[in-house]
Amino acid sequence: MQSQNSIDRSVLKYILLFFGVAFLISGIGGFIGKWIGVAYSSYSWGELLANLIMRYASKFIFILLGIYIVQYLYTKGIKNWFGLTIHALFAIGLTFYSIYSQMLLSNWFLGTNDDITWNYIYTRAIIGTDYNFFLYFSVITIVYAYNFFKKQKDYKVQESKLKTQLSDAKMSVLQSQLQPHFLFNALNDISSLVDIHPEHAQDAIADLSDMLRQTLRLKNTKFITLKQEVLLLEKYLSLEKIRYQEKLAFDIQLPEDITAFLLPPLLLQPIVENSIKHGYSYTHDSLKIDIHIKIEKEKLCIDIKNNGAPLESSSITYGTGLTNILARLDTLYQEDFSFEFINQEAQGVHTFIKIPILLE
């Protein structure tokens, strides 16, 4: 793990790139000045190049030292204004350091014999302070800008993780609501068979046990394949067929090539359960449910029709199952879905669902 007072390798690359450009511009200016005879006349071409390298290498080391010192002090809890003051002192001191180190290195490696005096260094520093001040704070700006945008990116990543965790927790709660809701309704249906058809009640209990076992496996699962969802729906409908016998019919149609598409678990069962619960009436003693699933305009489209009793009014009260469906769809897809059910012109209710296509 990178320590708090170290420099990120990526920002170090940006600093090196900046220094490379500054070195190139200064080198071009120096070589042009020597070529036309207005500067560096006492240097050979090789000495001029060596001088440029030593000058910028020493500046680079000095600036990195300033950055390291301030970042170290930040880890110790210093105030921002104090850190900026230290940077300002380093920016001013860069000129004096640069001149002194350049003369010293030149004497050591190039064999010059410059007299290093305070008056000479001070005079040269007055002339070059503005450039070195700009150079230092340009590098500091790169460092702070990089750190700022990196923090912004980290915050967004962290925010995204928190949103995902919140969404997962919400989905887990919503799915846990479905299981007792379905169980209570199924047990009520079975209880009505115990006295009339005890053998049918036994079959229903076995089917219910099998279906519950499968639904429990879906705990903390946000998506299942369309094939798995249809198999669960068929289990539920076979359970209801024990009670209603020939008075309940259903037809499920979907292309084989879309069975691997993903959708939230137990999306269809509460709608079909609602159709059965409200579809039967004194004038509708038999019920046919048609379920058609297809792809249309890059959406997974689910149509569920029944020929039972129509809705009593346009003011619809959503029960636990339908409310749960809407909450889960909103959590998973935000506004990128549609859910609607209306009375058909002849009889019955038509439910439409459109959700984005997801593949496993």
N, C-alpha and C positions, 0 to 999 in steps of 0.2 A: 504494500500500500504506500502511496506517495505521501510524504510528510507535508504538513501544512506550510512549512517555510521553504519548500523546494519549488523549483520552476517546472511547470509542465513541459514535457518534451515537445508538444505541438507548438506552444508559444515560443519555445526556444528556436524552433525552425523559422517562425515568423521574424524573430529578432535577427537571426542570421541572414535571412533574406533581405531585411531592411539594411543591415550593415553591408551586405554585398552590393546593394544598389548605391549606398552612400560612398563606399570605397571606389566603385566604378566611376561615379560622377567626379569624385575628387581626383582620381587617377587621370581621367581624361583632361580635367582642368590643369593638373600639374604637368602632364606631358605636352599639352599645347603651350603652356607658359614657358617651358624649357625650349620647345621647338622654335618659338618666335623670339626667345631671348629676353623675356621679361621676368623670369623667375627660375630658381634652382640652377643657376648657371655654374655654381661650384660643384654640383653633383653630376656624376656620370649617369647614364640611363639606368644602369643596374642599381646604383646607389639610390636613385630616385624611387625606384620600385620597392627596394628594401625599406626605405624610409616610410613609404606609404603603408606597407604591411605592418611595420613596427608601430606606427602611430595608431592605426585602427585596431590592431590587436590589443594594445594597451588600453585604449578607450573601451573596448568591448569588456575586458576584464574588470575595469573600474566600474562600469555601469552595472554589470552583473553583481558585483560586490554590494553596490548600493541597493539593488533590488532584494538580494538575500537578507541584508541587514534589516531593511524595513519590514519584510515579510516575517522575519524572525520576531521582531518587536511586536508585530500585530498579534502573533500567537501568544505573546505575553500580556496582551490586553491594552496596548497603547491606543490613544485617541487618533482619529483620522487626521486632525489638524497637525498633530505632532509628526506623523508619518510624512505628510506633505512638506513640513518644514525641513525634515532630514533630506528629503529628495531635492529640495531647493538648494540646500548646502552642498549636496553631492554634485548638482548641476553646475554650480559656480566653481566648486573645487576641481571639476573635470578638466577645466582649461589649464590650471596650474599643474595638475598631475600630468596631463598630456604633454605639456611642454617639457617638464622636468624629465619624465620617463623617455621621451623621444631623444633628448640630448644625451641622457645617460646611456641608452642603448646604442645610439650612434657612436659615442666614444668607445664603447666596448666592442661592437661588432664591425663597425665601418672604419675604425681607426682614426676618427676625427678627434680633434683636441679642443672642443668648444669649452669656453670658460663658463661654468655654471654659477651664475650669480643671481641674487634676488632681484636686482634692478632689471636684468635682462628678461628673467621669467615674468616679472610683473608687467613690464612694457608689452611683451608679446601677449600676455593674458588679457590685458585690456582690449586688445584688438580682436582676439578670437573668442571672447566670452559668449557673445551672442550666438555664434554657430554651435559651440559646444553645449550651451544651455538648450538650444533647440534640439540638438541631437539627443541629449539625455532625456528630455521630456517627450520626445517622439517615441523613444523606446518604452518609457513608462506608460504612455498612452496605449501602446500596443498591448502591454502586459495587462493593464487594468481593463481595457476593452475586451480582451480575450476572456479574462476571468469573469467579467460581468455577463457576457453572452453564454459562457459555459454554465454559470450558475442558473441563468434563465432556462437553459436547456435541461439542466438537472431538475429544476423545479417542475418543469412540464412533464418530465419522465415520472417524477415522484407523484405528481398530481394524477397522471394517467394510471399509475399503479393503484393509487388510493381509490380512484373512480372504479377501476376494475374490481378491486376487493369489495367495495360497497355494492356494486352491481351483483357480484357473486353472492354476497350475504343476503341481498334482497331477493335474489332468485331462489336461494335455498329456503328462505322463509315462505315465499309464495308457493313453492312446490310442496313444502311440508303442510300447507293449508289444504292442498288438494286431496291428500291421502285420507285424513279423517272425514272430509266432506264426502268423498266417494264411498268410503267404508260405511258410513252411517246410512247413506241412501241405499247401498246394496243390501245391507242387513234388514232395512225396512222392507225391501222387495222380497227378500227370502222369508221374512217372518209371515208375510201374507200367504206363502205357499205351504207353510208347515202343516196347517190343519187340512187344507184342501188337497194338496198333492205332496205328501211327505217324501215320496221318492224323488220328485222334482227338486224339492228343497235340498235333499242330500247332494244331488248333482250340482245344484247352484253353489252350495258351500264348497265343493271340490273345485269348481271353476273359479270361485272368488279367491280361494286359497292360492291357486295357480297364478291368477292375475296379480294379487298382492305381492307375491314373491317376485314377479317381474318388475312391478312398479318400485319396490323397495331397492332394486338394483340401480334405479335411476337417480338415487339420492345424490345431490350435488352435481348432477349432469345437466348442463345448459342446453345441449342439443343431442338429438338422436336422429338416425336416418328415417326417411319416410317409410321405408319397409318395416322398421321396428315399430313405428307409430301405428301403421295400419294393422300389424299383427296384434298390438295391444287393443286396438279398437274392435277387431274381430272377436277377441276374447270377451270384451265387454258385451258386445251384441249377442254372442252365443249365450251369455249369462242372462240377458234380458229375454232371449227367445224361450228359455225354459219357462218363464212366467207367462209370456204373451202368446207362445206357440205360433200358429199360422196367422194371427192377427198382427204380427210384426214381420215386415220384410225389409231387406236392405240390399243395396247394390253399390259396390265400391269399384270405381274405374280410375285407373291411372296407368300411363305408359310405363313399360318396364325400364326404360332408360333414365327415369328420374327417381328411381327408388333409393338411390344413394344420396339424394339431396337431404340437407339437414333442416330441422325445425325444432322448436321447443317441445319437450316431451308432454304427453297428455294434453295436446292442443285440441284434438278433434273430439275426444271422449266427452268433455263437459258440454259441448254443443249438441252432440247426439243425445246425451242424457237429457238436456233441456228440451229437445224436440220430442222425446218420448214422454217426458213429464207433462208438457203442455199440449202435445199434439192430440192426445186422446180426449174425447168428450162424448156427450150423449149422442151427438150426430156424427161422430167420427170414432167408430169402434175398431177400426183397423188402420194401420199406419204403414206407409212406405217411405223409406229414407234413401235418397240417392246422394252419393258422395262422389264428385268428380274432381280430380286433381290434374292440373296441366301447367305448362309454362306459357306465359303470355307477356310479351314486352319486358323480358328480363326479370320477371317476377314469378314466384311460385303462387299459383292461383288455386284456391280451394273453394268449391261451391258445394254447399250442403242444403238439399231441398227436402221438404217433407210435405205430404198431402193431408196433414192433420188440421186441427183447428187453427184459425188465424189468430194473430195477436189482437187482443181486445182494444188496444188504443195505441196511439203513437208515443204515448208516454210509457216507456219501458223501464221496468225495475230490474236491474241486474242483480242476480243472485251471486252466491259465493263463487260458483264455477266460472261464470262469464266475467265477473269483476276480476277474478284471478287471471284469466286469459288476457284481458286488456292491460293489466298491470305488468304482466310478464312481457308482452309484446312491446310495450312502451319502454321497459327497462332494456330490452335487447336491441330494439331497432330505432328508439327515439321516435321521430316522426316519419320514418321511412316504412310505413305499413298502413294498411287500411282494414277496417273491420266494420261490417254493417250487416244487419238482418232486417228484412222487410216482409210484409205480406205479399204473397203472390196474387195475381189477378183472379185466378180461379179459386184456389184454396191452398192452405198451408203456408209455410214460412220458408224464405230463401235467405241463407247466410252466405256472405262473401268475405273471404280473407285473402289479402295479398301481402306477401312478405318477400324480402330480398332473397335471391338465390344464394345458397351456401353449399359448398361441397366439402366432403369429409377430408 
